[in-house]
């Protein structure tokens, strides 16, 4: 079974990633890049956006990540991470859906997925469509009329 390290500072997203990957992979967690020994793993998932938002990303950690020669899935914010492109890096834009993460990890490890093989552009396109739907749903929910719900209580006579 392949071992994957998830570097995610946010607890809820850690749990979501575990639920997505645990049946197929052995998963370990870390909150930061500092002090992590990636040589023990087959792949690494790094929430670069989360590390950057939490100001947890140091220059030393960034330099260590540049030296990795292990397959890595980088989850980035709207602006790309300042990590040079390497053959073993797969980049995803946050927010990342469950299927997009599974496909990215499979491609990163060179494992064929049960569905058709997806290119990086298809993964990014699917993530963009889902993000666009979420924005439209939020906008339409805010514009919808407010419905006031009341309880109907019948009195016994």
Secondary structure, DSSP 8 states (H G I E B T S, - for coil): --EEEEE-S-HHHHHHHHHHHTTTSEEEEES-STT--GGG-SEEEEEHHHHHHTT---HHHHHHHHH--SEEEEEE-SS--SS---TTEEEEESS--HHHHHHHHHHHHT---SS----HHHHHHHHHHHHHHHHHHHHHHHHS-------------
